[in-house]
């Protein structure tokens, strides 16, 4: 992505990106952002279509000064809007910059230890192939869950958009801002890596639209959200609507261990259902399931 200097003149400097198997694009290890430059993303698909974003500059992000946790039995509203599930809520303190208008975005990555790694619907697990096969007579449950054969962790990300502008708190010390709701999946602890990011006004507006579309109440009086179109354009076909936004950010990180010593009540279902184990039939049944990818599972 070529960079631009303070005067808007393109420097023609190109920074190649590495494409990972997951589809993520990352710069090479020796790359460092220059705060005096603006950057744009440029890429081409196999179809020959060429895309580029508008230029984006980095914004300085204040550090997270403190993190506080609080368990809440009625923290997360269910998808049907009828019930609440419990969660550990995380609140941050930080100093807002008094010299500029700021817009903030919070994200987190949540590492949860798994007890069960595989579910077979109307079937059973074959240990050698680690695939679900036809169940023998007598095993006719709708599904069976199989324990992990080794330590395995689900990698979860926030499903809610957490953003804020600083109009009501310009230059103040922001205290106990709610930035994460971590569901109560197990009575042992979990690790959460928080990210605090100062974004541009354009990125903030983009995430506002995302929040309206994904977290709106859906009531008759609600204003229909605009189409989520970001700052990436198909140069070959300008009429194409491209979803997504390319931004440049300085990220402040804070790792926090939740011990769940204060957690009570029913747990959330990390697999989406109650656990049903295959009845034991030694020496080979039931088998254990491998952790795929090895050591962790990245769940959206």
Buried (B, 14 or more C-beta within 10 A) or exposed (E): BBBBEEEEEEEEEEEEBEEEEEEEEEEEEEEEBEEEBBBBBBBEEEEEEBBBBBBBBBBEBBEBBEBEBEBBEEBBBEEEEEEEBBBBBBBBBBEBBEEEEBBBBBBBBBBBBBBBBBBBEEBBBEBEEBEBEEBEEEBEBEBBBBBBBEEBBBBBEBEEBBBBBBEEBBEEEBEBBBBBBBBBBBEEBBBBBBBBBBBBEBBBBBBBBBBBBEEEEEEEEEEEBEEBBBBBBBEEEEEEEBEEBBBBBBEBBBEBEBEBEEBEEEBBEBBEEEBEEBEEEEEEBBBBBBBEEEEBBEEE
